[in-house]
């Protein structure tokens, strides 16, 4: 759910800042500031609490409808991995902190970026006879190894043994990339950023096809993200810069096939 959608919900459903502040446990002024800040730096703790507050009350906003879920009597926030696996075979969703999020099929350009990033990374690992393995969505990640979160990153890399079975990854990947879309942007920028950081992901890349930017969160080496464009060759922190993702080459290649 985006900030604009939260503000719209406040107006149409009669929520006040005082009411929301009391429910999520933060002061009124802090809630008001978080809802009015559309560019970094964000107050992630408040934004995560706000996201959960609104999405538990509005199942129509990019969350799986109750009719799709296995236990229809459950509320958003109470779903488990058993419910996730009980979803219909033709549905695709993510489970974060007990909330089921609907995942529409990605656009072809979105999938093209993810596929090309995966290709460059896989080729590098094979050439170097590396010990890590990359994966491309859809692939399940039980991020916190608990019963309430199961996600599907667009591309991720696993370097540790003993955490992968034939069903999913149990734990945090070493490196993750998400390609954002309008419907997933707030989830990727806020919820997943916090989830990946706290779970122990070493590096998180956020690719924005509309803005043609890449934001790199190198959690293992820096407290601050770095911003790149589709014209850059971007070093991967977990390989200490030995591997560089050529976003310029990827962008040029894809634009040869796609029309605006």
GIKA-V239112 format. One record per residue. PSI is psi in whole degrees, -180 to 180 (999 if undefined). Layout:
PSI  PSI
//
This chain:
130  168  -42  -39  -36  -45  -38  -41  -38  -43  -45  -28  2  25  140  160  -38  -43  -46  -43  -42  -39  -37  -7  22  157  154  -47  -35  -39  -45  -42  -41  -38  -13  0  108  -2  154  155  143  157  89  -37  -43  -42  -39  -45  -41  -43  -47  -41  -50  -40  -25  -23  -9  90  -6  -13  100  30  156  134  153  -33  -21  -20  158  -47  95  -18  -10  155  156  132  -15  -2  151  177  -31  -41  -39  -47  -16  -2  154  148  -28  7  154  129  167  149  119  117  41  3  130  125  126  140  105  157  136  157  162  -37  -42  -51  -33  -43  -49  -42  -41  -37  -46  -43  -48  -42  -44  -40  -42  -46  -42  -44  -37  0  47  167  7  162  129  153  152  138  151  126  133  139  113  79  -51  5  32  -167  7  4  125  117  169  83  154  -47  138  161  134  127  -10  142  157  3  -5  128  -172  -9  -45  175  130  94  -171  134  164  -35  140  143  133  134  115  151  166  -36  -19  -1  -50  -34  -44  -38  -25  -68  -51  -35  -49  -42  -47  -43  -48  -27  -18  14  134  -31  137  122  133  114  126  102  -32  -45  -11  51  159  122  124  119  101  80  -32  -22  -11  147  -10  139  160  139  136  172  176  0  -2  158  117  123  141  122  -39  -17  14  35  -4  -35  133  130  119  85  -29  -43  -42  -47  -45  -43  -47  -40  -17  -27  -24  146  150  999
//
